[in-house]
């Protein structure tokens, strides 16, 4: 067993590899969605498929990656091979998220044989074909409507990719040259992970490296059990609602029974709505991802984020339900919006079990897509985070299962026929510190109070959402996939609810999941939700 200093050194060495993989990707990618917004993630896995380390990237990507590695392993991956997939039912999340995996072999080995690790890079491509630009058509019923489905596919070896296979994969996608360039960047990033792992192998030797990996996995498991063991054991039951599926506006219930016992957590989603006709369904890999994210929020920051955490979490859901969908159900909105609702619900129940957690954040990714056959722009927008007993909620941030940046206005306007007319915080959208008042009891800028660990009398206000107003400079398609437009983010401990969001086209409010054809000069305004307030009670 490693000592504490050795363990920390090895944990940092392991974590540095996916961080560097991510840096290679964003510096090599061509599309603004990956290059600027950093809608991508990287991780490193053992030969047996357990997570060694991940970068501080996107929760919904990372938590579902083990299923992608399992799919490639089941496909018989050999050392040195490069694989690509996006099928949500064989290791993916939704179709725009394309995953590149290198089955890492020993550098220079005469017979590489079985992989010694897996380097994984997942990135959201702005388009992968389908019925509408952006490959997230609101109300889509089947995967075929959403774009190209890529089962686990060998595309190359030792960093070299078969150009004919890649050309076939991107043939029906919009901007195929951009898609190929971004895939090449992913291959380079995965390759860097393999190179760095071999350097550690040469430095420490196979036996010592294996010892360090499994010591850290066991350590993370022990620490997670301790953190979960500090909560109140018991069954906690709750329900939250999705605001329609893009075909109807009927509210869709997500029900869960959370059991906390003996340092372990299990989430059973029996009672959740059946799979929807529209694309708000999600595969079980995304549901597991939300559960892992919720647990990660209650364990200390110094616990390594690796497969040891996942050993403490079990997730079950009836086959064919909203959160355990089966082919050919469409899932584009499930990955981005249903995952947020899952996170909100699980975090609420963990708070009930005694976890020190904030009120609900905006609870949506606010997916906005403009495009034609010749260009596509995809963005998710920040909003308010919930306040906690430690201080006010931050404003204009991504929350929950999302962790991207925004597209800088200068880049957007330089590359696309769009103009940003307003980008600002949405004043008054955060929940009040005390739901009995409309004005926060304390200014959010009061640094002395923010430093205090105690909640002041009157509590703390939630963070503000944002306003982003865009004018189309040429005719194009608009797709909006959003949530929290009717059901507001909730406050906690007596704090007030936040304002729900609003979507407007030319000043007229439209639904939360809509497809609209725009003419040149049309204006789209998105007002994102705030975060819930946190009261003193």
Secondary structure, DSSP 8 states (H G I E B T S, - for coil): ---HHHHHHHHHHHHHHHHHHHHHHHHH--SHHHHTS--EEEEEEETTS-EEEE-S--HHHHTTHHHHHHHHHHTT--TTEEEEE--GGGT-SSTTEEEEEEEE--TT-SS--S-SEEEEEEEE-S---SSSTTS--TT--BHHHH-----SEEEEETTEE-HHHHHHHHTTSTTHHHHHHHHHHHHHHHHHHHHHHHHHHHHH-HHHHHHHHHHHHHHHHHHHHHHHHTS--EEEEEEEEEE--SS---EEEEEEEEEEETTEEEEE-TT--B--SSTT---HHHHHHHHHHHHHTTS-TTS--SHHHHTTEEEE--TTBTTS--TTB--HHIIIIIHHHHHHHHHHHHHHTT------------EEEEE-SS-EEEEE--B----BTTB---SSB--TT-------HHHHHHHSSEEEEEEEEETT-S--SSTT-SS-SS-TT-HHHHH-SS--TT-B----EEEEEEEESS-EEEEEE---SSS----BTT-------EEEETTEEE-SEEEEEE-TT-EEEEE------B---
